Amino acid sequence: TAEIGAGWMEGRGAALERLDAEQLAWADLVIPLDVHTRQRCPALPPTARLKVWDLPELPPEETEAEIRRRLSGMLGGLRMLSRVDGK
């Protein structure tokens, strides 16, 4: 999914088992993919926003397509806001 926001934002994925405060320190937005992951997530830095995407159980290829759809929508909204703020 890194190519979706290429040149405009930096996205990183991490398995919860390897997620720690140092990895979260750079984050502006953290998106756990289900409520259970959020409950096990380490404390976020004060500058990070949280958005939980409670994804339904889908086959892997459909899960990836759903994540891409949500990311594309989110990035489109952020780009629109950046144009409005740039005026």
N, CA, C and O atoms as a GROMACS GRO file, in nm:
protein
  348
    1THR      N    1   0.080  -0.121   0.000
    1THR     CA    2   0.000   0.000   0.000
    1THR      C    3   0.085   0.128   0.000
    1THR      O    4   0.029   0.237  -0.010
    2ALA      N    5   0.214   0.116   0.011
    2ALA     CA    6   0.300   0.235   0.015
    2ALA      C    7   0.290   0.319  -0.112
    2ALA      O    8   0.304   0.441  -0.106
    3GLU      N    9   0.265   0.254  -0.226
    3GLU     CA   10   0.258   0.330  -0.352
    3GLU      C   11   0.134   0.417  -0.361
    3GLU      O   12   0.132   0.511  -0.441
    4ILE      N   13   0.030   0.390  -0.282
    4ILE     CA   14  -0.093   0.469  -0.288
    4ILE      C   15  -0.066   0.615  -0.253
    4ILE      O   16  -0.119   0.705  -0.318
    5GLY      N   17   0.012   0.640  -0.153
    5GLY     CA   18   0.040   0.777  -0.112
    5GLY      C   19   0.180   0.823  -0.148
    5GLY      O   20   0.229   0.922  -0.094
    6ALA      N   21   0.245   0.751  -0.239
    6ALA     CA   22   0.384   0.781  -0.276
    6ALA      C   23   0.401   0.926  -0.316
    6ALA      O   24   0.321   0.980  -0.393
    7GLY      N   25   0.503   0.989  -0.263
    7GLY     CA   26   0.532   1.127  -0.294
    7GLY      C   27   0.450   1.226  -0.214
    7GLY      O   28   0.472   1.347  -0.223
    8TRP      N   29   0.355   1.176  -0.136
    8TRP     CA   30   0.268   1.266  -0.062
    8TRP      C   31   0.267   1.234   0.087
    8TRP      O   32   0.253   1.324   0.170
    9MET      N   33   0.282   1.108   0.121
    9MET     CA   34   0.285   1.066   0.260
    9MET      C   35   0.371   0.941   0.273
    9MET      O   36   0.399   0.873   0.175
   10GLU      N   37   0.410   0.911   0.395
   10GLU     CA   38   0.485   0.789   0.421
   10GLU      C   39   0.398   0.698   0.507
   10GLU      O   40   0.355   0.735   0.616
   11GLY      N   41   0.375   0.579   0.457
   11GLY     CA   42   0.298   0.482   0.532
   11GLY      C   43   0.387   0.366   0.574
   11GLY      O   44   0.477   0.326   0.501
   12ARG      N   45   0.362   0.315   0.691
   12ARG     CA   46   0.436   0.200   0.742
   12ARG      C   47   0.339   0.102   0.803
   12ARG      O   48   0.242   0.141   0.867
   13GLY      N   49   0.365  -0.025   0.783
   13GLY     CA   50   0.287  -0.130   0.846
   13GLY      C   51   0.372  -0.201   0.948
   13GLY      O   52   0.494  -0.209   0.933
   14ALA      N   53   0.308  -0.254   1.051
   14ALA     CA   54   0.383  -0.326   1.153
   14ALA      C   55   0.293  -0.430   1.217
   14ALA      O   56   0.175  -0.406   1.241
   15ALA      N   57   0.350  -0.545   1.244
   15ALA     CA   58   0.278  -0.646   1.319
   15ALA      C   59   0.274  -0.604   1.465
   15ALA      O   60   0.372  -0.552   1.518
   16LEU      N   61   0.163  -0.625   1.529
   16LEU     CA   62   0.146  -0.583   1.668
   16LEU      C   63   0.254  -0.639   1.759
   16LEU      O   64   0.299  -0.571   1.851
   17GLU      N   65   0.297  -0.761   1.734
   17GLU     CA   66   0.398  -0.824   1.818
   17GLU      C   67   0.530  -0.747   1.816
   17GLU      O   68   0.607  -0.753   1.912
   18ARG      N   69   0.557  -0.674   1.707
   18ARG     CA   70   0.684  -0.601   1.695
   18ARG      C   71   0.666  -0.451   1.713
   18ARG      O   72   0.762  -0.375   1.699
   19LEU      N   73   0.545  -0.407   1.745
   19LEU     CA   74   0.517  -0.265   1.758
   19LEU      C   75   0.559  -0.215   1.895
   19LEU      O   76   0.522  -0.274   1.997
   20ASP      N   77   0.636  -0.107   1.898
   20ASP     CA   78   0.678  -0.051   2.025
   20ASP      C   79   0.674   0.102   2.018
   20ASP      O   80   0.646   0.160   1.913
   21ALA      N   81   0.702   0.166   2.128
   21ALA     CA   82   0.694   0.312   2.137
   21ALA      C   83   0.786   0.381   2.037
   21ALA      O   84   0.751   0.486   1.982
   22GLU      N   85   0.903   0.325   2.012
   22GLU     CA   86   0.997   0.385   1.917
   22GLU      C   87   0.938   0.385   1.775
   22GLU      O   88   0.951   0.483   1.702
   23GLN      N   89   0.875   0.275   1.737
   23GLN     CA   90   0.813   0.268   1.605
   23GLN      C   91   0.695   0.364   1.593
   23GLN      O   92   0.667   0.414   1.484
   24LEU      N   93   0.625   0.388   1.701
   24LEU     CA   94   0.510   0.477   1.700
   24LEU      C   95   0.548   0.625   1.708
   24LEU      O   96   0.466   0.711   1.677
   25ALA      N   97   0.670   0.655   1.748
   25ALA     CA   98   0.711   0.794   1.771
   25ALA      C   99   0.697   0.880   1.646
   25ALA      O  100   0.672   1.000   1.659
   26TRP      N  101   0.713   0.825   1.528
   26TRP     CA  102   0.706   0.903   1.404
   26TRP      C  103   0.563   0.924   1.356
   26TRP      O  104   0.539   1.008   1.268
   27ALA      N  105   0.466   0.851   1.412
   27ALA     CA  106   0.332   0.844   1.356
   27ALA      C  107   0.247   0.968   1.385
   27ALA      O  108   0.248   1.022   1.496
   28ASP      N  109   0.175   1.012   1.283
   28ASP     CA  110   0.071   1.114   1.299
   28ASP      C  111  -0.065   1.048   1.307
   28ASP      O  112  -0.158   1.101   1.369
   29LEU      N  113  -0.078   0.932   1.244
   29LEU     CA  114  -0.204   0.858   1.239
   29LEU      C  115  -0.174   0.710   1.252
   29LEU      O  116  -0.088   0.657   1.182
   30VAL      N  117  -0.244   0.642   1.342
   30VAL     CA  118  -0.229   0.497   1.361
   30VAL      C  119  -0.365   0.434   1.334
   30VAL      O  120  -0.467   0.477   1.388
   31ILE      N  121  -0.366   0.331   1.247
   31ILE     CA  122  -0.491   0.267   1.207
   31ILE      C  123  -0.485   0.117   1.237
   31ILE      O  124  -0.439   0.040   1.153
   32PRO      N  125  -0.530   0.075   1.356
   32PRO     CA  126  -0.545  -0.068   1.380
   32PRO      C  127  -0.657  -0.122   1.291
   32PRO      O  128  -0.755  -0.051   1.265
   33LEU      N  129  -0.645  -0.244   1.245
   33LEU     CA  130  -0.743  -0.299   1.152
   33LEU      C  131  -0.857  -0.374   1.219
   33LEU      O  132  -0.944  -0.428   1.151
   34ASP      N  133  -0.858  -0.376   1.352
   34ASP     CA  134  -0.974  -0.429   1.424
   34ASP      C  135  -0.969  -0.382   1.569
   34ASP      O  136  -0.866  -0.336   1.617
   35VAL      N  137  -1.079  -0.395   1.636
   35VAL     CA  138  -1.090  -0.347   1.774
   35VAL      C  139  -0.995  -0.422   1.867
   35VAL      O  140  -0.937  -0.363   1.958
   36HIS      N  141  -0.979  -0.553   1.845
   36HIS     CA  142  -0.892  -0.633   1.932
   36HIS      C  143  -0.746  -0.588   1.921
   36HIS      O  144  -0.675  -0.587   2.021
   37THR      N  145  -0.703  -0.552   1.802
   37THR     CA  146  -0.567  -0.501   1.784
   37THR      C  147  -0.550  -0.371   1.860
   37THR      O  148  -0.448  -0.350   1.926
   38ARG      N  149  -0.649  -0.285   1.853
   38ARG     CA  150  -0.642  -0.156   1.925
   38ARG      C  151  -0.627  -0.179   2.075
   38ARG      O  152  -0.552  -0.108   2.141
   39GLN      N  153  -0.697  -0.276   2.127
   39GLN     CA  154  -0.691  -0.303   2.270
   39GLN      C  155  -0.553  -0.350   2.315
   39GLN      O  156  -0.517  -0.334   2.432
   40ARG      N  157  -0.477  -0.409   2.224
   40ARG     CA  158  -0.342  -0.459   2.257
   40ARG      C  159  -0.232  -0.364   2.211
   40ARG      O  160  -0.114  -0.392   2.232
   41CYS      N  161  -0.267  -0.253   2.150
   41CYS     CA  162  -0.171  -0.158   2.096
   41CYS      C  163  -0.101  -0.082   2.209
   41CYS      O  164  -0.166  -0.045   2.308
   42PRO      N  165   0.030  -0.059   2.197
   42PRO     CA  166   0.100   0.021   2.298
   42PRO      C  167   0.043   0.164   2.301
   42PRO      O  168  -0.029   0.206   2.211
   43ALA      N  169   0.078   0.236   2.406
   43ALA     CA  170   0.034   0.376   2.418
   43ALA      C  171   0.086   0.457   2.300
   43ALA      O  172   0.201   0.440   2.257
   44LEU      N  173   0.002   0.543   2.248
   44LEU     CA  174   0.040   0.627   2.134
   44LEU      C  175   0.106   0.755   2.182
   44LEU      O  176   0.078   0.802   2.292
   45PRO      N  177   0.194   0.812   2.098
   45PRO     CA  178   0.250   0.942   2.135
   45PRO      C  179   0.139   1.047   2.134
   45PRO      O  180   0.038   1.028   2.066
   46PRO      N  181   0.155   1.155   2.208
   46PRO     CA  182   0.049   1.256   2.218
   46PRO      C  183   0.015   1.322   2.084
   46PRO      O  184  -0.092   1.380   2.070
   47THR      N  185   0.104   1.315   1.987
   47THR     CA  186   0.081   1.378   1.857
   47THR      C  187   0.008   1.288   1.758
   47THR      O  188  -0.028   1.333   1.650
   48ALA      N  189  -0.013   1.162   1.793
   48ALA     CA  190  -0.074   1.066   1.700
   48ALA      C  191  -0.226   1.060   1.717
   48ALA      O  192  -0.277   1.062   1.829
   49ARG      N  193  -0.295   1.053   1.605
   49ARG     CA  194  -0.440   1.033   1.604
   49ARG      C  195  -0.465   0.885   1.581
   49ARG      O  196  -0.382   0.815   1.522
   50LEU      N  197  -0.579   0.837   1.628
   50LEU     CA  198  -0.614   0.696   1.617
   50LEU      C  199  -0.743   0.682   1.537
   50LEU      O  200  -0.840   0.754   1.561
   51LYS      N  201  -0.743   0.588   1.443
   51LYS     CA  202  -0.862   0.555   1.366
   51LYS      C  203  -0.866   0.403   1.354
   51LYS      O  204  -0.778   0.344   1.291
   52VAL      N  205  -0.967   0.340   1.413
   52VAL     CA  206  -0.979   0.193   1.408
   52VAL      C  207  -1.064   0.156   1.288
   52VAL      O  208  -1.176   0.205   1.272
   53TRP      N  209  -1.011   0.069   1.203
   53TRP     CA  210  -1.086   0.014   1.090
   53TRP      C  211  -1.122  -0.128   1.127
   53TRP      O  212  -1.039  -0.218   1.114
   54ASP      N  213  -1.241  -0.150   1.173
   54ASP     CA  214  -1.284  -0.284   1.211
   54ASP      C  215  -1.323  -0.359   1.084
   54ASP      O  216  -1.440  -0.362   1.046
   55LEU      N  217  -1.224  -0.420   1.020
   55LEU     CA  218  -1.245  -0.489   0.892
   55LEU      C  219  -1.322  -0.619   0.911
   55LEU      O  220  -1.297  -0.692   1.007
   56PRO      N  221  -1.413  -0.649   0.821
   56PRO     CA  222  -1.483  -0.778   0.828
   56PRO      C  223  -1.388  -0.891   0.790
   56PRO      O  224  -1.284  -0.869   0.728
   57GLU      N  225  -1.425  -1.012   0.828
   57GLU     CA  226  -1.348  -1.130   0.788
   57GLU      C  227  -1.367  -1.153   0.639
   57GLU      O  228  -1.478  -1.182   0.593
   58LEU      N  229  -1.260  -1.139   0.563
   58LEU     CA  230  -1.264  -1.155   0.418
   58LEU      C  231  -1.145  -1.240   0.374
   58LEU      O  232  -1.047  -1.251   0.448
   59PRO      N  233  -1.151  -1.300   0.255
   59PRO     CA  234  -1.032  -1.366   0.201
   59PRO      C  235  -0.921  -1.263   0.184
   59PRO      O  236  -0.949  -1.144   0.165
   60PRO      N  237  -0.794  -1.304   0.191
   60PRO     CA  238  -0.682  -1.210   0.187
   60PRO      C  239  -0.688  -1.110   0.071
   60PRO      O  240  -0.661  -0.991   0.091
   61GLU      N  241  -0.722  -1.156  -0.050
   61GLU     CA  242  -0.723  -1.063  -0.164
   61GLU      C  243  -0.834  -0.959  -0.150
   61GLU      O  244  -0.817  -0.845  -0.193
   62GLU      N  245  -0.947  -0.996  -0.089
   62GLU     CA  246  -1.055  -0.900  -0.067
   62GLU      C  247  -1.020  -0.804   0.047
   62GLU      O  248  -1.057  -0.687   0.044
   63THR      N  249  -0.949  -0.854   0.147
   63THR     CA  250  -0.904  -0.767   0.256
   63THR      C  251  -0.810  -0.660   0.202
   63THR      O  252  -0.824  -0.542   0.236
   64GLU      N  253  -0.715  -0.700   0.118
   64GLU     CA  254  -0.622  -0.602   0.059
   64GLU      C  255  -0.698  -0.500  -0.024
   64GLU      O  256  -0.668  -0.380  -0.017
   65ALA      N  257  -0.795  -0.543  -0.102
   65ALA     CA  258  -0.874  -0.451  -0.184
   65ALA      C  259  -0.952  -0.354  -0.096
   65ALA      O  260  -0.964  -0.236  -0.129
   66GLU      N  261  -1.006  -0.401   0.015
   66GLU     CA  262  -1.081  -0.314   0.106
   66GLU      C  263  -0.990  -0.212   0.173
   66GLU      O  264  -1.027  -0.095   0.188
   67ILE      N  265  -0.871  -0.255   0.212
   67ILE     CA  266  -0.774  -0.161   0.271
   67ILE      C  267  -0.735  -0.055   0.169
   67ILE      O  268  -0.729   0.063   0.202
   68ARG      N  269  -0.709  -0.096   0.046
   68ARG     CA  270  -0.675   0.000  -0.061
   68ARG      C  271  -0.789   0.099  -0.084
   68ARG      O  272  -0.765   0.219  -0.103
   69ARG      N  273  -0.913   0.051  -0.082
   69ARG     CA  274  -1.028   0.138  -0.102
   69ARG      C  275  -1.037   0.242   0.010
   69ARG      O  276  -1.059   0.360  -0.016
   70ARG      N  277  -1.019   0.197   0.133
   70ARG     CA  278  -1.026   0.289   0.247
   70ARG      C  279  -0.910   0.388   0.246
   70ARG      O  280  -0.929   0.507   0.272
   71LEU      N  281  -0.790   0.340   0.215
   71LEU     CA  282  -0.675   0.431   0.208
   71LEU      C  283  -0.693   0.535   0.098
   71LEU      O  284  -0.663   0.653   0.118
   72SER      N  285  -0.741   0.492  -0.017
   72SER     CA  286  -0.763   0.586  -0.127
   72SER      C  287  -0.863   0.693  -0.088
   72SER      O  288  -0.843   0.811  -0.119
   73GLY      N  289  -0.970   0.655  -0.022
   73GLY     CA  290  -1.069   0.752   0.023
   73GLY      C  291  -1.013   0.847   0.127
   73GLY      O  292  -1.038   0.967   0.120
   74MET      N  293  -0.938   0.794   0.222
   74MET     CA  294  -0.878   0.878   0.326
   74MET      C  295  -0.778   0.975   0.266
   74MET      O  296  -0.778   1.093   0.301
   75LEU      N  297  -0.692   0.926   0.176
   75LEU     CA  298  -0.593   1.014   0.114
   75LEU      C  299  -0.658   1.120   0.027
   75LEU      O  300  -0.612   1.234   0.023
   76GLY      N  301  -0.765   1.084  -0.043
   76GLY     CA  302  -0.837   1.183  -0.123
   76GLY      C  303  -0.890   1.295  -0.035
   76GLY      O  304  -0.881   1.412  -0.072
   77GLY      N  305  -0.945   1.260   0.080
   77GLY     CA  306  -0.994   1.361   0.174
   77GLY      C  307  -0.882   1.447   0.229
   77GLY      O  308  -0.898   1.569   0.240
   78LEU      N  309  -0.769   1.386   0.263
   78LEU     CA  310  -0.656   1.462   0.316
   78LEU      C  311  -0.598   1.556   0.210
   78LEU      O  312  -0.561   1.669   0.240
   79ARG      N  313  -0.591   1.510   0.085
   79ARG     CA  314  -0.542   1.596  -0.023
   79ARG      C  315  -0.636   1.714  -0.044
   79ARG      O  316  -0.590   1.827  -0.064
   80MET      N  317  -0.766   1.690  -0.038
   80MET     CA  318  -0.862   1.798  -0.052
   80MET      C  319  -0.845   1.900   0.060
   80MET      O  320  -0.846   2.020   0.034
   81LEU      N  321  -0.830   1.853   0.183
   81LEU     CA  322  -0.809   1.945   0.294
   81LEU      C  323  -0.679   2.023   0.279
   81LEU      O  324  -0.675   2.141   0.315
   82SER      N  325  -0.575   1.961   0.228
   82SER     CA  326  -0.448   2.033   0.213
   82SER      C  327  -0.460   2.143   0.108
   82SER      O  328  -0.396   2.247   0.121
   83ARG      N  329  -0.542   2.122   0.005
   83ARG     CA  330  -0.564   2.227  -0.096
   83ARG      C  331  -0.643   2.342  -0.036
   83ARG      O  332  -0.613   2.458  -0.063
   84VAL      N  333  -0.743   2.311   0.047
   84VAL     CA  334  -0.823   2.415   0.111
   84VAL      C  335  -0.736   2.496   0.206
   84VAL      O  336  -0.743   2.618   0.207
   85ASP      N  337  -0.652   2.428   0.285
   85ASP     CA  338  -0.563   2.496   0.378
   85ASP      C  339  -0.456   2.578   0.306
   85ASP      O  340  -0.406   2.676   0.361
   86GLY      N  341  -0.422   2.539   0.184
   86GLY     CA  342  -0.317   2.607   0.108
   86GLY      C  343  -0.361   2.739   0.048
   86GLY      O  344  -0.277   2.813  -0.002
   87LYS      N  345  -0.489   2.771   0.052
   87LYS     CA  346  -0.538   2.896  -0.010
   87LYS      C  347  -0.501   3.016   0.071
   87LYS      O  348  -0.535   3.129   0.033
   0.00000   0.00000   0.00000
